[in-house]
Amino acid sequence: MKVHFIAIGGSAMHNLAMALHLKGYEVSGSDDEIFDPAKGRLARYGLLPVEEGWYPERITPDLDAVILGMHARADNPELLRAKELGIKIYSYPEYLYEQGKEKTRVVVGGSHGKTSVTAMILHVLKEAGVDCDYMVGAQLEGYDIMVRLTREAEVMVLEGDEYLTSPIDRRPKFHLYHPDIAVINGIAWDHVNVFPTFGNYVAQFDIFARSIEPDGTFAYYAGDEQVRNIAGNLKKERPDIRFMPYDVPEYRLAGEHTELLHEGKAYPLQVFGRHNMQNIFAAWQVCRALGVSDRAFLEAIVRFKGASRRLEKIAENKASSVTVFKDFAHSPSKLQATVSAVKEQYPERGLVACMELHTFSSLSKIFFSHYKGCMDQADKAIVYFNPKAVEHKKLDPVTPEMIYEAFGRKDLQVYDDSGALVEDLKKMDWKDVNLLWMTSGNFDGVDEKALARDITK
């Protein structure tokens, strides 16, 4: 097979390109800008384009397929050339489905937790000796590439993102996977630039649930009203589906660790927080559906260390009782769950929670009211935003006063200069205090590891 990637530098795209290369496909690609880590990883596999830019002459009749990334535009010259030649054009979720349509497909959806749940499933299946293909949206320990495609594996595990598929296909990605086993781990409004109302957003998850294959399985978080409603309606229409509701399993705090409790035994975990317990139960239900025993699951999950940027510990000084965590949290529900998790696990320590408003949704005035109270459990709450990012996204101007009002906390600290934020953090007394660093960006270039070292030394 000969495949060309338009916008090969994307996070998912470059991983898919490497996976197909390892499968023996002839892979080429183009992009107008490629940054690390994608740049270095593509170079290591000999897949980095010689020069950046779009080159229609690279689209030749002998191509079996063109895979189109979200970064490309609808008028991309390579895309127009592929259409002219009649070459089959796929988005990357479409191509993943093509690769896995004969396999048992597990698709993990939900506004938050889907990366962690997917990572947990992969970890357990690996330890249980279950061969599987996969796609996951974060770097995992022990995995070089975040996409694996083989001819042999009978199971495919996919993180089901609800964002748009491609510039010419406005469907959410998870609508294209047609799961045999589906998960919805909770719904909280996100991506307001695409789904302008909460009702419209919830509808995408309903469509996803209805796409479950005949005689499939639906594992769902029963603690979420919207998810319960989706499951309730589906039960009336699809008697062929096996429903596996879950909530939060029994657990307890044991010093600085959390223990999962099952049938009179305690299983010490390396992750913590109520939401991670919910994630574990979601992964547990999927593994049960795949035939993994409870014993095998529990023996494996105690060795799960978490996914990159999901309550990841980046520095610690036990003598001073200070730990620095970083997390991908940026939406209100994710902020609240993450802050709550750290405070629950370390009740005797203070907590400084620092987050960046970075995404389109988080910087939108229509979305601001949803942040009210979401950082109240932190002893000190800090919000950073860059006015240039607001301007770049062509949004209405944001002011510190608007942020104060949105979060509803009088002692909230707001910064629009990341350098000043870092200097103020360094001056604080970090004895018996944790730092929670939350963003889907990078606080405009802050070296978070260097900051963590300064705080914990």
CORNORSUL-V168994 format. One record per pair of residues at least 12 apart in sequence whose ideal C-beta (glycine too) atoms are under 7 Angstrom apart, sorted by sequence separation. I is the first residue (numbers start at 1). J is the second residue. D is the distance in Angstrom with one decimal. If there is no record, write none. Layout:
# CORNORSUL-V168994
<<I/J/D> <I/J/D>>
This chain:
# CORNORSUL-V168994
<<5/17/5.2> <17/29/5.9> <122/134/5.7> <135/147/4.8> <161/173/4.6> <162/174/5.8> <189/201/5.2> <231/243/6.2> <257/269/6.8> <313/325/5.8> <314/326/5.5> <160/173/7.0> <161/174/6.2> <218/231/6.5> <284/297/5.6> <312/325/6.5> <385/398/6.0> <122/136/6.6> <134/148/5.2> <160/174/3.4> <231/245/7.0> <254/268/6.9> <258/272/4.3> <311/325/5.5> <312/326/5.4> <339/353/5.1> <400/414/4.2> <106/121/6.7> <133/148/5.1> <187/202/5.8> <66/82/4.4> <133/149/5.4> <218/234/6.7> <311/327/5.3> <3/20/6.0> <119/136/5.9> <133/150/5.8> <160/177/6.3> <309/326/5.9> <310/327/6.2> <325/342/6.3> <29/47/6.4> <31/49/6.5> <34/52/6.5> <118/136/4.7> <122/140/6.9> <187/205/5.7> <309/327/6.3> <310/328/6.2> <30/49/5.6> <33/52/6.1> <59/78/5.3> <119/138/6.8> <158/177/5.6> <309/328/4.6> <27/47/5.8> <29/49/6.0> <32/52/5.6> <58/78/6.6> <133/153/4.6> <260/280/6.8> <335/355/6.1> <383/403/5.5> <435/455/6.0> <8/29/2.9> <31/52/6.2> <32/53/5.7> <56/77/4.7> <66/87/5.4> <68/89/5.8> <115/136/6.4> <119/140/5.4> <131/152/6.4> <132/153/5.1> <184/205/5.7> <209/230/5.2> <280/301/6.1> <3/25/5.5> <8/30/6.5> <9/31/4.1> <32/54/6.3> <54/76/6.0> <56/78/5.5> <59/81/4.1> <68/90/7.0> <115/137/5.0> <131/153/4.6> <134/156/6.7> <137/159/5.0> <353/375/5.3> <363/385/6.7> <8/31/5.2> <18/41/6.7> <54/77/5.0> <55/78/6.9> <59/82/5.0> <65/88/5.0> <66/89/4.9> <67/90/5.2> <68/91/5.7> <69/92/6.7> <115/138/4.9> <132/155/4.1> <133/156/4.4> <134/157/4.5> <135/158/5.0> <136/159/5.1> <218/241/5.4> <222/245/4.0> <1/25/4.6> <2/26/4.4> <3/27/5.6> <4/28/4.9> <5/29/3.6> <6/30/6.1> <7/31/5.3> <9/33/6.7> <14/38/4.3> <21/45/5.5> <30/54/5.7> <54/78/5.2> <61/85/5.6> <63/87/5.3> <132/156/6.4> <134/158/7.0> <135/159/6.1> <137/161/7.0> <202/226/5.3> <206/230/5.1> <210/234/6.8> <217/241/6.9> <222/246/6.5> <223/247/5.2> <383/407/6.7> <422/446/5.9> <1/26/6.9> <4/29/6.4> <9/34/3.4> <30/55/6.0> <56/81/4.0> <65/90/5.8> <67/92/5.8> <130/155/6.4> <132/157/5.5> <184/209/6.6> <205/230/6.1> <209/234/5.5> <215/240/5.0> <216/241/5.6> <217/242/4.5> <218/243/5.4> <219/244/4.3> <220/245/5.8> <221/246/6.4> <222/247/5.3> <330/355/6.7> <353/378/3.6> <418/443/4.7> <430/455/5.2> <9/35/7.0> <21/47/6.1> <59/85/6.5> <182/208/6.8> <214/240/5.5> <218/244/6.8> <248/274/6.0> <251/277/5.2> <329/355/6.8> <352/378/6.8> <357/383/6.4> <363/389/6.8> <418/444/4.7> <425/451/6.7> <11/38/7.0> <14/41/6.3> <18/45/5.2> <182/209/6.3> <217/244/6.2> <219/246/6.4> <311/338/6.5> <351/378/4.9> <352/379/6.9> <363/390/5.3> <14/42/5.5> <30/58/6.1> <59/87/6.9> <67/95/5.3> <163/191/5.9> <249/277/5.8> <321/349/6.0> <330/358/6.0> <351/379/5.1> <352/380/4.6> <353/381/5.3> <354/382/4.3> <355/383/5.9> <356/384/4.8> <357/385/4.2> <381/409/5.8> <418/446/5.3> <426/454/5.4> <9/38/4.8> <18/47/6.7> <212/241/5.9> <248/277/4.9> <330/359/5.6> <350/379/4.4> <353/382/7.0> <356/385/7.0> <383/412/6.4> <387/416/5.8> <422/451/5.8> <17/47/5.6> <28/58/6.5> <103/133/6.7> <164/194/6.0> <182/212/5.1> <248/278/5.1> <311/341/6.4> <331/361/6.7> <352/382/6.9> <363/393/6.3> <386/416/6.5> <425/455/6.8> <163/194/6.9> <249/280/6.6> <267/298/5.2> <331/362/6.8> <358/389/6.6> <364/395/6.1> <365/396/5.7> <381/412/5.2> <382/413/4.7> <383/414/5.2> <384/415/4.7> <385/416/6.0> <172/204/4.9> <175/207/5.8> <179/211/7.0> <249/281/5.0> <330/362/5.3> <363/395/5.5> <375/407/6.3> <100/133/6.2> <175/208/6.1> <178/211/5.3> <179/212/5.7> <180/213/5.0> <248/281/6.5> <269/302/6.1> <271/304/6.5> <360/393/5.5> <376/409/6.5> <382/415/6.8> <8/42/6.8> <174/208/5.0> <179/213/6.7> <182/216/6.8> <247/281/6.8> <268/302/6.0> <270/304/6.3> <343/377/4.7> <368/402/6.4> <372/406/6.6> <375/409/6.7> <384/418/6.1> <122/157/6.0> <178/213/5.7> <181/216/6.5> <186/221/5.1> <246/281/4.2> <267/302/5.1> <270/305/5.0> <271/306/5.1> <363/398/6.1> <371/406/4.8> <372/407/6.5> <373/408/5.8> <121/157/5.5> <175/211/6.2> <180/216/4.9> <181/217/4.5> <182/218/5.3> <183/219/4.8> <184/220/4.9> <185/221/5.3> <246/282/6.1> <262/298/6.2> <270/306/6.9> <339/375/5.7> <371/407/5.1> <372/408/4.3> <179/216/6.5> <184/221/6.7> <187/224/6.0> <340/377/5.5> <365/402/6.9> <369/406/6.2> <384/421/5.7> <186/224/4.7> <273/311/6.6> <332/370/4.5> <336/374/4.3> <339/377/5.1> <368/406/3.7> <96/135/5.9> <118/157/6.2> <187/226/4.5> <246/285/5.2> <332/371/5.0> <335/374/4.5> <339/378/5.3> <382/421/7.0> <187/227/6.0> <271/311/6.9> <335/375/6.0> <8/49/6.9> <118/159/4.4> <186/227/6.5> <244/285/4.5> <162/204/5.4> <332/374/4.5> <184/227/5.0> <115/159/5.9> <114/159/5.3> <244/289/6.7> <114/160/6.4> <184/230/6.8> <30/78/6.0> <160/208/6.9> <106/155/6.8> <99/149/5.0> <103/153/6.7> <104/154/6.2> <106/156/7.0> <103/154/5.7> <104/155/4.9> <105/156/5.0> <106/157/4.6> <107/158/4.9> <108/159/5.6> <109/160/3.9> <103/155/6.0> <106/158/6.8> <108/160/5.5> <103/156/4.5> <105/158/6.5> <107/160/4.2> <109/162/6.7> <4/58/6.5> <4/59/6.5> <13/69/4.4> <100/156/3.8> <221/278/6.4> <386/444/5.4> <4/63/5.4> <10/69/4.5> <384/443/5.9> <2/62/6.1> <6/66/6.2> <10/70/6.6> <2/63/5.4> <3/64/6.2> <10/71/5.3> <221/282/6.9> <2/64/5.1> <3/65/5.0> <4/66/5.1> <5/67/5.0> <6/68/5.1> <7/69/3.0> <96/158/6.5> <275/337/4.1> <1/64/4.9> <6/69/6.1> <219/282/6.1> <3/67/6.2> <5/69/6.8> <7/71/4.0> <7/72/4.4> <109/174/5.2> <276/341/6.7> <6/72/4.9> <117/183/6.4> <219/285/4.0> <274/340/6.7> <275/341/6.1> <107/174/6.0> <219/286/5.9> <273/340/7.0> <274/341/6.6> <117/185/5.8> <273/341/2.4> <272/341/6.1> <6/76/6.1> <107/177/4.7> <274/344/6.8> <114/185/6.1> <273/344/6.4> <6/78/5.0> <93/165/5.7> <105/177/5.9> <107/179/3.8> <113/185/4.5> <217/289/4.7> <273/345/6.5> <6/79/5.9> <105/178/6.8> <106/179/6.5> <109/182/6.8> <110/183/6.9> <113/186/6.6> <272/345/4.4> <91/165/4.4> <105/179/5.1> <109/183/6.1> <110/184/5.4> <112/186/6.2> <91/166/3.9> <105/180/5.2> <106/181/4.5> <107/182/5.4> <108/183/4.5> <109/184/5.1> <110/185/3.2> <111/186/5.8> <16/92/5.3> <104/180/4.9> <110/186/5.0> <111/187/5.4> <112/188/6.6> <108/185/7.0> <111/188/4.4> <91/169/5.4> <13/92/5.9> <16/95/6.9> <97/176/5.5> <111/190/5.4> <12/92/5.5> <93/173/4.2> <97/177/5.6> <97/178/6.8> <352/433/6.2> <354/435/6.8> <358/439/5.7> <359/440/5.8> <94/176/5.6> <350/432/6.3> <354/436/6.8> <358/440/5.4> <93/176/4.5> <349/432/5.2> <350/433/4.0> <351/434/5.3> <352/435/5.1> <353/436/4.7> <354/437/5.6> <355/438/4.1> <356/439/3.8> <358/441/3.8> <93/177/6.6> <349/433/6.0> <354/438/6.8> <355/439/6.4> <349/434/5.2> <351/436/6.4> <353/438/7.0> <356/441/5.6> <258/345/6.8> <356/443/5.3> <346/434/5.7> <256/345/6.9> <253/345/6.8> <342/434/6.0> <74/167/4.6> <70/164/6.7> <73/167/5.7> <74/168/5.6> <185/279/6.9> <342/436/5.3> <72/167/5.8> <70/166/5.9> <109/205/6.5> <70/167/6.7> <185/282/5.2> <339/436/6.5> <68/166/4.9> <338/436/6.7> <109/208/5.6> <183/282/5.5> <68/168/7.0> <338/438/6.3> <183/286/6.3> <335/438/6.5> <181/286/5.8> <181/289/5.2> <322/430/4.6> <330/438/6.7> <325/434/7.0> <327/436/6.7> <329/438/4.3> <330/439/6.3> <320/430/6.6> <321/431/6.9> <330/440/4.7> <320/431/5.4> <321/432/4.6> <322/433/5.9> <323/434/5.0> <324/435/4.6> <325/436/5.2> <326/437/4.5> <327/438/4.9> <322/434/6.4> <325/437/6.8> <328/440/5.6> <324/437/6.6> <326/448/6.0> <19/145/5.9> <23/149/5.2> <18/145/5.1> <23/150/6.8> <19/147/4.0> <324/452/4.0> <19/148/5.9> <20/149/6.5> <15/145/5.5> <19/149/4.6> <15/146/4.5> <16/147/5.0> <324/455/6.0> <15/147/4.2> <324/456/6.2> <322/455/6.6> <314/448/6.7> <322/456/5.4> <155/290/6.6> <314/449/6.0> <315/452/3.5> <314/452/4.8> <315/453/5.8> <317/456/4.1> <315/455/7.0> <316/456/6.1> <190/331/5.3> <315/456/4.4> <188/331/6.4> <188/333/3.7> <120/279/6.3> <124/283/6.6> <116/276/6.7> <120/280/6.3> <130/290/6.7> <113/275/6.3> <117/279/4.9> <121/283/4.8> <130/292/6.9> <116/279/4.6> <120/283/3.7> <124/287/5.3> <128/292/5.1> <141/305/5.9> <113/278/6.8> <117/282/4.7> <121/286/5.3> <113/279/4.8> <117/283/5.2> <121/287/6.4> <140/307/5.8> <193/360/4.4> <124/292/6.3> <128/296/4.9> <193/361/6.9> <138/307/4.3> <139/308/4.1> <192/361/4.6> <138/308/4.7> <191/361/6.0> <138/309/6.3> <190/361/5.7> <128/300/6.3> <138/310/6.8> <192/364/5.4> <124/297/5.5> <127/300/3.9> <192/366/6.4> <192/367/5.2> <124/300/4.4> <123/300/6.4> <124/301/6.2> <106/286/5.7> <120/301/6.7> <123/304/4.8> <189/370/6.9> <120/304/5.7> <119/307/4.2> <116/307/5.5> <115/307/5.3> <116/310/5.2> <115/310/6.3> <112/333/5.8> <111/333/6.5> <112/334/4.8> <112/337/6.8>>
